[in-house]
């Protein structure tokens, strides 16, 4: 199932094109998931994107906190600002299991830094258009797994610009 939609909630109230796809988490899909993300992202000239299992994705989406209805994000994850509060469209709104960062997005968040990103670089690859696909964990993100939750928290700590938590 594919769900395509336009959203007017981006930086500067500019329209953002979002692509949602539901695919099975079977061996075949897991083998090609990074390639699928890169193909869709670069085919659509995306600035950033992610592929994340639904259950983890809903918890990650719950990190976005509305200023007039502040809630504590789940599992000790950091609070993220609303997309329209992010200063630049190149800044990812959130992280996921597989992350696509265009060359522009990678530059804005400071990736890669060989001294700080050795672990991420071991699970990252450059794309045809000089973007990056960065995989946070070896298997699909499961926030009930303490190692996976820790990897997500570490990535947020490494990239404070993501979600407009701090200016670069």
Secondary structure, 3 states (H helix, E strand, C coil): CEEEEEECCCHHHCCEEEEEECCCCCHHHHHHHHHHHHHHHHHCCCCEEEECCHHHHHHHHCCECCCCCCCCCHHHCCCECCHHHCCCCCCCCCCCCEEEECHHHHHHHCCCCCCCCHHHHCCEEECCCCCEEEECCCCCCCCCCHHHHHHHHHHHHHCCCCCCCCCC
